[in-house]
Amino acid sequence: MKNPHTLDLGMKSELYKKIIHYSEVKSTNDIAMDLAEQGVEEGTVVVADTQTEGRGRAGRTWSSPVGGLWFTIILRPDIEPVYAHQITFAASIAVTTAIGNLRGLQAQIKWPNDILIKEKKVGGILLEIATSGSTVEYLVVGIGLNLTVDPHHFPPEVSNIATSIASNLRPGTKISRDEILRSILREFEVYYQLLKQKGFRHIIQKWKGMSNIVGREIRVDDPPNEPMEGKVVDIDTTGALLIRTSKNAVLRVVSGTVTIVERSDWPWPIRVPSVPFPFPKGKD
Ligand code: BTN
């Protein structure tokens, strides 16, 4: 853990209290959880130039050299743990929107929260949570976005499926980490407030328009369960995937790693049903 200092992004915000920048950490999620344990306020952000032990979903290592945006937001929402995953949906919308603000780049979300550009992964989100009884004490939203790291420098198992912001822009385009961080933080504040004030159905509706998954044939790996295959027919109001198998059964998938096995024949953007969702405000 090296050289912490406060980063001033010149933001006016009700959410963000302090952005702490480190040149090197094991994981910004670890630092954020330590700070949260010590009682820092909601809206504290930890950002690092590099992580030596960056973590991804499902216990994977997250390679985090200089050239990426690696940061974590500390939150203290007044919710039950079962609703915490809703915040990752808000975060994936924020990252995707912020990328879109960058000179016309179009990103998409692969369920549940991989950020893709042209079908390759450019970023991901890892939410970790501390509970006390049946409430969330705090949670941390860790976001990783590859800005300029050449995907060939990643480990072989990810280099073919990874991309960077830089490799999708004209060579020589200047990329400012702080500008992208500011943009993601701004967007996240918008969607976090929307989630708290209007409920998850508004988030899911927006998320569907950014997702690449409905209508596609996928495989879901979620060991120790057997892999499942089927066509995604929808995302339900809780954020779960609904897939139709070859035996015409519709299965509900709440966790796992998705691999797309066939291209979409679904009209894009995805149509969102106009029927009201039957969940109470703030708890859906
Ligand atoms: C994924 O597997 O897609 C999630 C990757 C999340 C990586 C970020 S980088 C900042 C924060 N610190 C970590 O150790 N992980 C998250």
Boltz pocket constraint, residues with backbone or C-beta under 6 A from the ligand:
constraints:
  - pocket:
      binder: B
      contacts: [[A, 26], [A, 27], [A, 28], [A, 29], [A, 30], [A, 51], [A, 53], [A, 54], [A, 55], [A, 56], [A, 57], [A, 58], [A, 60], [A, 62], [A, 64], [A, 69], [A, 70], [A, 71], [A, 72], [A, 113], [A, 114], [A, 123], [A, 124], [A, 125], [A, 126], [A, 142], [A, 143], [A, 144], [A, 145]]
      max_distance: 6.0
